[in-house]
């Protein structure tokens, strides 16, 4: 894992800290966590659900959250250029991050669960 000072470059573009929160729900007599970013858009409260890229990511998220109800959302911009078509695709990937008392960083990549969640995230991050 990297130290906190090594990973500050991604958040320099946005000084406002946004958190991914989690809450429990029950299904088939088992308790699970759902992960989301919430906020206000045009006077309405919205919730954008996020999830890890695969099932094993839920164990990683449990380590990142370490018993807390929220962890920091971070964005990583990317740019991909197709040499044949000369087109460039730009975007961002999302991740959740927390820190230990000694500055150790724990991270897990996440993605919006549905297209509507992607739209909500874009609105909330403006």
C-alpha positions as CSV (number, residue, x, y, z in Angstrom):
1,X,0.0,0.0,0.0
2,X,1.1,3.6,-0.7
3,X,1.5,6.3,1.9
4,X,-1.0,9.2,2.1
5,X,1.5,11.7,0.7
6,X,1.9,9.6,-2.4
7,X,-1.8,9.7,-3.3
8,X,-2.8,13.3,-2.8
9,X,-2.3,14.2,-6.5
10,X,-5.8,12.8,-7.4
11,X,-7.6,15.1,-5.0
12,X,-5.8,18.3,-5.8
13,X,-8.2,18.9,-8.6
14,X,-11.2,19.0,-6.2
15,X,-10.7,20.4,-2.7
16,X,-14.1,19.2,-1.5
17,X,-14.1,15.8,0.1
18,X,-17.0,13.5,-0.9
19,X,-17.7,10.4,1.0
20,X,-19.0,7.0,0.1
21,X,-21.3,5.8,2.8
22,X,-22.5,2.4,3.7
23,X,-25.6,0.9,5.4
24,X,-26.9,-2.5,6.0
25,X,-29.8,-4.4,4.5
26,X,-31.1,-7.9,4.9
27,X,-31.7,-10.5,2.3
28,X,-32.4,-14.2,2.8
29,X,-31.7,-13.8,6.6
30,X,-28.2,-12.4,5.9
31,X,-27.0,-8.9,6.5
32,X,-25.1,-7.1,3.7
33,X,-23.8,-3.6,3.0
34,X,-24.9,-1.2,0.3
35,X,-22.5,1.6,-0.7
36,X,-23.6,5.0,-2.0
37,X,-22.8,8.7,-2.4
38,X,-25.6,11.0,-1.4
39,X,-26.2,14.7,-1.8
40,X,-28.5,17.4,-3.1
41,X,-29.2,18.1,-6.8
42,X,-31.6,21.0,-7.6
43,X,-33.1,20.7,-4.1
44,X,-33.7,17.0,-4.3
45,X,-31.7,14.4,-2.3
46,X,-30.2,11.8,-4.5
47,X,-28.3,8.6,-3.8
48,X,-25.8,7.1,-6.3
49,X,-25.1,3.5,-5.5
50,X,-21.6,2.2,-6.1
51,X,-20.2,-1.3,-6.1
52,X,-16.8,-3.0,-6.5
53,X,-15.9,-4.4,-10.0
54,X,-16.3,-8.1,-8.8
55,X,-17.7,-10.0,-5.8
56,X,-14.3,-10.3,-4.2
57,X,-14.2,-6.5,-4.0
58,X,-16.8,-6.5,-1.1
59,X,-14.1,-8.1,1.1
60,X,-11.7,-5.3,0.0
61,X,-14.3,-2.6,0.8
62,X,-14.8,-4.1,4.2
63,X,-11.1,-3.7,4.9
64,X,-11.1,-0.1,3.5
65,X,-14.1,0.9,5.7
66,X,-12.6,-0.9,8.7
67,X,-15.9,-0.7,10.7
68,X,-16.6,3.0,9.8
69,X,-19.8,4.1,8.0
70,X,-18.0,6.3,5.4
71,X,-14.8,6.5,3.4
72,X,-13.4,9.1,1.0
73,X,-14.4,8.9,-2.7
74,X,-11.5,9.7,-5.1
75,X,-11.4,10.1,-8.9
76,X,-8.6,9.1,-11.2
77,X,-8.8,10.7,-14.7
78,X,-7.8,8.8,-17.7
79,X,-7.2,9.4,-21.4
80,X,-7.1,6.7,-24.1
81,X,-6.0,7.6,-27.7
82,X,-6.8,5.3,-30.6
83,X,-3.9,5.6,-33.0
84,X,-5.9,4.3,-36.0
85,X,-8.9,6.6,-35.7
86,X,-7.0,9.5,-33.9
87,X,-9.8,9.7,-31.4
88,X,-9.2,10.4,-27.7
89,X,-11.6,9.1,-25.0
90,X,-11.5,10.8,-21.7
91,X,-13.1,9.9,-18.4
92,X,-12.7,9.1,-14.7
93,X,-12.6,6.0,-12.6
94,X,-13.8,6.0,-9.1
95,X,-12.4,4.5,-5.9
96,X,-12.9,4.5,-2.1
97,X,-10.0,5.4,0.2
98,X,-9.2,5.4,3.9
99,X,-6.2,6.0,6.0
100,X,-4.7,4.3,9.1
101,X,-3.4,6.3,12.0
102,X,0.1,5.9,10.7
103,X,-0.8,7.3,7.2
104,X,-1.1,3.9,5.4
105,X,-3.6,4.2,2.5
106,X,-6.3,1.5,1.8
107,X,-8.1,1.7,-1.5
108,X,-10.7,-0.2,-3.6
109,X,-11.9,0.7,-7.1
110,X,-15.7,1.0,-7.4
111,X,-18.1,1.7,-10.2
112,X,-21.7,3.1,-10.4
113,X,-24.2,0.3,-10.2
114,X,-26.6,1.5,-12.9
115,X,-26.5,4.2,-15.6
116,X,-28.7,6.4,-13.5
117,X,-26.2,6.1,-10.7
118,X,-23.5,7.3,-13.1
119,X,-25.6,10.3,-14.0
120,X,-26.2,11.1,-10.3
121,X,-22.5,10.9,-9.6
122,X,-21.7,13.3,-12.4
123,X,-24.3,15.7,-11.1
124,X,-23.0,15.5,-7.5
125,X,-19.4,16.0,-8.5
126,X,-20.0,19.3,-10.4
